[in-house]
Amino acid sequence: MSKLMVNYAKSILERVSFDPILFCKELEKAVKTLLPFELEELTVWFFNFTKEKPELRQCAIYLNV
């Protein structure tokens, strides 16, 4: 079940990645709802996903890294 929540969060973030502000809001929501081990997976995904999208990197503050 938990894998579904992480995948759901990733799919939402991919869909809103055209807008950095909306992306940050959705990332903040995901961080609040996911469990710690799910958050680790999302963090790895985030840095891989934003490698080519520097405008989204500012949202890393919500990951507490």
Secondary structure, 3 states (H helix, E strand, C coil): CHHHHHHHHHHHHHHCCCCHHHHHHHHHHHHHHCCHHHHHHHHHHHHHHCCCCHHHHHHHHHHCC
